Amino acid sequence: MANHKLHPAVTVSNIQTFVPITLDNEAADYNTWSELFRIHCTAFLVADHLEPRSPSPTATPSTDKEKQSASPPTDSWERLDAIVLQWIYGTISTGLLKTVIKKSTTAYDAWKAIENLFQDNKATRALFLKQKFANTRLENFSSMHAYCQEIKVLADQLNNVDAPVDEQDLVLQTIAGLTEQYETVGTILQNTKPLPSFFEARSQLCMNETTKANQALHSSQQAATALHVQSQTRSFSANPNTTASQNTSNTTRGRGRSRGRGRGYSSTSQPTRSKGQPNYPAQSQHPYIIFPNNWATTQWASLLNNTYNPQSNQTPPCPYPSTPRPNGSQRILGPRPAQAHMATYSPTPTDIAQALYTLSMSQPSDLVAYMDTSASGHMEQPGMTSPFIFNTCTNKQIIVGNGTTIPVIGQGNKTLPPPFPPLKLNNILYAPNLIKNLISVRRLTTDNLLSIEFDPFGFLVKDLKTKEPILRCNSSGDLYPLTTNFIKPPSKPIALAAVTQDRWHQRLGHPGKSLLHSLKSSSFIDFTSLPPSFWHHALETATYLLNILPKKTHKFLSPSTLLYNVLPTYTHLRMFGCLCYPTTPSTTINKLTNRSKPCVFLGYPSNHRGYKCFDISNNQIFISRHVQFEESIFPFSIQHSNTTLDYNFLSPPFNPLLWDNVRSSQPISLPNAPHPASLGPTPAPLAQTLSPPSAHPSDPAPNTQNLPQLSPQPTPPHSVPQQPPRTMRTRAMDGITKPKQLFNLNTTSIVPIPKTPYLALSTPEWYDAMQNEFSALIKNETWELVPRRSDMNIIRSMWLFKHKFHFDGSLERYKARLVCDGRSQQVGVDCGDTFSPVVKPTTIRTVLTLALSKSWPIHQLDVTNAFLHGHLQETVYMHQPMGFRHRDYPDHVCRLKKSLYGLKQAPRAWYQRFTDFVLQHGFTQCKTDNSLFIYHHGHDVAYLLIYVDDIILTTSSDQLRQQLMTILAGEFAMKDLGPLSYFLGISVTRTGDTLFLSQHAYAKDIIHRAGMDSCKPAATPVDTQSKLASEPDSLFDDPTTYRSLAGALQYLTFTRPDIAYAVQQICMHMHSPCMAHWNALKRIIRYLQGTADYGLHLRYSSALSIRAYTDADWAGCPDTRRSTSGYCVYLGDNLISWSSKRQSTISRSSAEAKYRGVSNVVAEICWLRNLLLELHRPLTKASLVYCDNVSAIYLSGNPVQHQRTKHIELDIHFVREHVQKGLVRILHMPSRFQIADIFTKGLPRVLFDDFRSSLSIRSPPASTAGV
């Protein structure tokens, strides 16, 4: 027993003393922890327990001395291993402990499990730390030392995850996170050459912080001293024996009692007023104050009218109920008064409860903000007036008057919403427990350069430089709320800003009983002196006004209200024909380019929002939304412009009304109108080309109420005699007729689709298409004519017509197809099995990814009349095609020998024919996806995908592709369309080593079908509120349209996984859609309006491995309480598979719901691994599955059964089996970076945009953006 030695490891009582780090799942200091732990184990002679156990040596020391010197402590290896294992468990968090703990494990096993857990998750942790490192700011920390310490810790953590931050980047990021008050020292550090080290920069920043703190303390002491002296000079006398006259003399501040410098006033300077006159102040002195009715009885009247005379024993009440303070404090505050401040006014006593009124726990009745002069920053409640939180912040608190603190959850900036002026509110603190929104007076005035004047009835906000009033807010309570009693009007002349009744009468087109009669008299034309060529614009404007004006016969409702059930607005109305200045965006980058030009307002367009403007300079009409109007100026009343609009208004029969308008040959002068030269060059008047020439063109034409006279004017004696008017000679007078030419005024040359075959036969383009189709069928020997029998089941034949377009939207050809009416077929008589496999979208994306990784060409093949190549096994009879009946056998019927479009078995027959042929020429059919055929002979590899009659072919060489095309073209009418560009309605653009898959045209078509071409885009496809539920009381009245659009959106998810969850939600209610479901569908379309050109990006990947993300929203369905699971699978860097689906059973816990999601994605991964194995690209590494639920991860690897998991035993065994085989590994992923969240619930915009980018859903590349 004397030779027994105690092992050093046994002496350790607290492992935290030697390893002061607790390792956690969310932490990134694994390297630091492992290094400290290994050093500790080495120091205590147990480092070998962190390595695999080796067999003990058989050699033993020969002598007793050697035994004594070489013998280790006699503690057993198992005991020491248990101590090391206990150390490991003692330095990790509880969550991590649940992940790694196992039964009958060793220290090395636990050490290795932790190493694998953190080493496999370095990329994700590095991404999280980089974002946190870049967003660290000084404003979120209490001191400069804490800020620099956090920066250094983040840099060290990035070094631990193999993302090192060099010294220069560390210093620059530290400078970038400084606030404005440290801008000077930051600039000095940044311009220092060479750049100082981090510790030198931290030292200078901390010294600068200490200097600023000392300066602020010194300034506050000086201010307190000045306030104390000033309070003594302004305080009232505390002696109760002071007379009224003596106290009155104290009311005049300054030097002397009633004279000298100062702001005092004398009792002799009071204004006189008559008896009985109310005591109102001069309106010129206080123009923005709204005085109450009891103004004369308040103490404020005497204050403003200089009649205030306080009593000797009345001092302002102390706001805090306390005992009088001795010495100096009592001289400032005085004793607590026993009565009110004035005999005529009894204010409410002030105490702590009123001082903290803004923080009361009662629910407010309004959502306004209140001015606060003691608040150091703006404060708001999240979700009340702030639409969202800009920056998350958890290190700030608000200290209120009673000493308690309120946590701050966010900080951001915004401006006051209309109708308030756009004043900036910077650094708003969002606190959930704040009942009243507070606006800091100090912040508001400094950020906007304002001055604020408070009075008993509210406050007035003025511009600090111009002293111009901006905002007036009235108050009748204890606080100063932000109201809209007075808003600064637009800065324009009062004559232009004020809109009179006459002006509105003119804007509305002189409404009244004789409105239509006024139209006959061309009131618009006459009032504005517009040429008759603008008659139809005036008529359209009058019609528009008639439709929005209320009618007495319609119970004072307008026709538009009766039709659309929407009240019209009139704020956009302007005077027809007035001068306007629309904003014209410049096409060149030139600051000196004019942004507007003078135009004439011609009304409101019917299919656009905006105003129709006639450009005077180039005689063009365009539409603009941003227009400034001058409704007192009418350009055509100043000059009659000669427009290029061709209206033959002088052709017979002659219209004297139009002639009257043309005869106004001379410009009519209007007072206060701009010079005609400012409106551009003046063209020759219209009347000069129509009326006889005058000897004195400068003489003004007579004018009576702005209308030309019909009576001829006398010719002056010295003028040239007028010639008789010339008579126009036409061809009709000489019996000459010109052949009439009929022009097609349609904007397109495409012949429309005929409604019947008879109309098609009369159109050359469609007749040629029908002839080509019929000739191809006869050449292919599709049928033979046989006599009709009574026992035959004869199906109907039909012609279908369609325009075939290129991917850019241009017309390719007219397509006519003869089809059968398969609805009249009878199963077992003329048809059997009808199922035909098609290639899966996941297989397509997988093959495209492999082709990109090998830089193979990808081509698209086209089979002419693909279904016609299938051989029929059943006997089918069909009527002869309409328009192509055999002239000798018109009553015979067609017995089909080959497949035809429309037959139920046509797709299956074509697929079987194609499969049999390619298998004979060296292809093998993929067992994982039967529509994928693989050609693999030596170094020659080819993949062939078939989706009905659309085929994709990618080969390892061009020579192999040409050989295969020769073989296929020899059997089928097949041609190579070149590189893949348009497949299944998907536009494919290849740029180098990237592919861009987009359904832009299809998305636009969905928007058009929904009638939402001009809708406002939405930021996300689904909101963050509760899930959609069934609402039998509000069913949608058009379920067919709902189902059609929902099905179209479902096909759009082929390249748009970002809308997968939103589409899944609306598709669950296709059987009985409600209005809420229809609104959710429109929300998706609004999202597509802003992202219609977005698509899926596939890029080159050198190392192909599978990783997946899975998540579940537990019990999210409000109707069934089933969970929604979603996953996404990546092959390399490319997204190839995703899913958003409601689970088939109810889960009793979130762990169970998420484990079912893990089981689903493991099944998808197994299918993908088998697919890659058949494609001769097997995976050698385990596929990684990321889940954010620790319990689900624990269940996937722990072989111990639990009572709560027996009901999901199949999923448990399925996942564990693949984990044990090494095919799949389940790892933890923080919820913030769980990409699969986008498939299970609605997300905020910032998080949704982040996850959408992670899914590789982006706008098209720059080279294809304009295609």
Buried (B, 14 or more C-beta within 10 A) or exposed (E): EEEEEEBEBEEBEEBEEBBEBBBBBEBBBBBBBBBBBBEBBEEBBBBBBBEEEEEEEEEEEEEEEEEEEEEEBEBEEEEBBBBBBEBBBBBBBEEBBBBBBBEEBBBBBBBBBBEEBBEBBBEBBBBBBBEBBEEBBBBBBEEBEEBBEBBBBBBBBBBBBEBEBEBEEBBBBBBEBBEEEBEEBBEEBBEEEEBBEBEEBBEBBBEBBEEBEEEEEEEEEEEEEEEEEEEEEEBBBBEEEBEEEEBBBBBBEEEEEBEEEEEBBBBEEEEEEEEEEEBBBEEEEBEBBEBEEEBBEBBBBBEBBBBBEBEBBBBBBBEEEEEEBEEEEEBBBBEEEEEBBBEEEEEEEBEEEBBEBBBEEEEEEEEBBBBBEEBEBBBBBBEBBBEEBBEEBEEBBBEBEEEEEBEBBBBBEBEBEEEBBEBEBBBBBBBEBBBBBBBBBEBBBEBBEBEBEEBBBBBBBBBEEEEEBBBBBBBEEEBBBBBEEBBBEEEEEEEEEEEEEEBEEBBBBBBEEEBEEBBEEBBBBBBBBBBBBBBEBBBBBBEBBBBBBBEEEEEEBBBBBEEEEEEBEEEEBBBBBBBBBBEBEEEEEEEEEEEBBBBBBBBBBEEEEBBBBBBBEEEEBEBBEEBEBBBBBBBBBBBBBBBEEEBEBEEEEEEEEBBBBBBBBBBBEBEEBBEBEEBBEBBEBBBBEEBEEBEEEEEEBEEEEEEBEEEEEEEEEEEEEEEEEEEEEEEEEEEEEEEEEEEEEEEEEEBEEBEEBEEBBEBEEBBEBBBBBBEBBEEBEBBEEEEEEEEBEBBBBBBBBEEEBEBEEEEEBBBBBBBBBBEEBEEEEBBEEBEBBBBBBBBBBBBBBBBBBEEBBBBBBEBEBBBBBBEBEBEBBBBBBBBBEEEEEEEBBBBBBBBBBBBBBBBBBBBBBBBEBBEEEBBEBBEBBBBBBBBBEEEBBBBBBBBBBBBBBBBBBEEBBEBBBEBBBEBBBBEBBEEBBBBBBBBBBBBEEBBBBBBBBBBBBBBEEBEBEEBEEBEBBBBEEEBBEBBEEEBBEEBEBBBBBBEBBBBBBBBBBBBBBBBBBBBBBBEEBBEBBBEBBBBBBBBBBEBBBBBBBBBBBEEBBBBBBBBBBBBBBEEBEBBBBBBBBBBBBBBBBBBBBBBEEEBEBBBBBBBBBBBBBBBBBBBBBBBBEBBEBEBEEBBBBBBBBBBBBBBBBBEEEEEEBEEBEEBBEBBBEBBEEEBBBBBBBBEEBBBBBBBBBBBBEEBBBBBBEBBBBBBBBEEBEEB
